[in-house]
Amino acid sequence: MENTIFDKNPSLEEYHQTSDGQAFYTKSNALNHARTLEDKAVKTVSRGDVAAAPEPKAKKPAKLSADDTIAAIEKAENQEQLDAFKDDKRSTVVAAFEKRTKELAEAGSETQKEE
């Protein structure tokens, strides 16, 4: 987890953060500032807590529905675009992938014959 306060202050072991996001080296300064806020909470953030915090998991991209995937396959203009779908195991998608692969191969061989 990135924490620029600790990055910019390598010897700092903790800081105090008010509810408006302001950071203070001393708790007394944080408490004094918090008195001016509606939410008077002050949170102490320790370097060890930040280092031990797990990295947020990256969200997987949303998987297209089978119908949307098939539509994209049908619009693929070349094998490179089509290859984005080669690992999809849904039977209807596999069938559309194989059909479009064959169509592109046939179109490629016809183009070569014309040349």
N, C-alpha and C positions, 0 to 999 in steps of 0.2 A: 504494500500500500504506500503510495507516495505521500510524503508529508514535507512540504517545502520548508517549514519552520525548522525541523530537525536537520534537513539538508543544508540549510544556510547557517545553522549554528551547531556544528559537530560536537561541541562540549556540553550542550544543553541536555539535561536529563529529563526535565519536565517543564511544561508551561501550563498556564491557566487560561481557559477560554470562556468568554461570556456568551450569553444566549444570542447576541448579535454577530458572533463570529470573531470578535476581537480577541487577540492573543496577548497575554502579559507574562513577563518573566516572574513576577511576584504575585502571590495570591492576594495580598493586601491591595495592590493596584487593580486587580481584576474585580475584587469585591467593591472597591470604591466606584469603579465604572458601572458595575452591575446595579448599584443603587439608583442610577439614572434611567434604568430600563424597566419596562413593564414586567418582563420575565427576569428575575434577579438571580437565576441559576448561574453557577460557575462550575465548570468541569475541569478537573485536572487531567492532563494528557501526558502520559509517561512514554519515554522512548521505547521501553520494553513492551508496552501495550501496543504501540504502533507496529513494532517489528514482529510481534507475535500474531497480529491480526491476519487472518487468512485473506489471500487475494480473492477478490470477487470473481466468481466463475463467469466466464464469457458465455453470453447467451448464444445458443445455437440459432442459426438463421431459420426462420420459419420455413417449414417444408411446404412446397406447393401441393395443392390437391392433385389427384391423378389427372383430372380433366385439364387443369391449368398446365400441368407438366406435358401432357400429350399435345396440347395446343402449341406449346413452346417447341416441342420436338418437330411438329409439322411445319413450323416456320423456320427451322434451322436451315441455313443456306449452304453450310459446309460441314465437313466431318468434325472440325474443331469445335464448332458451336454444339454439335450433337453430342460430343464426348462428355459434356457437362452432365449428361443424364445416364451415362453408361453404368453407374453403380446402383441405380434404382432397381429394386427387386420386385416392385409391384407388377403383376402379370400383364395388366393392360398397358402399362408404361413400357415394359420390355417388348411387347408386341409392336407398339408404335415406334420404338427405337429401332427395332430390327427392320421394320417396313421402311422407315425413312433412310436408314443406312443403305438399304438395297436401292432405293430411289436415287440417292445421291451417287452411288457407285455406277448405276446405269446412266445417269446424266453425264457423269465424268467420262465414261467410255464412249458415249455418243459424241461428246465434244472432241475427243481425241480422233475419232473417225473422220470428223469434218475437217480437221487440220491436215 
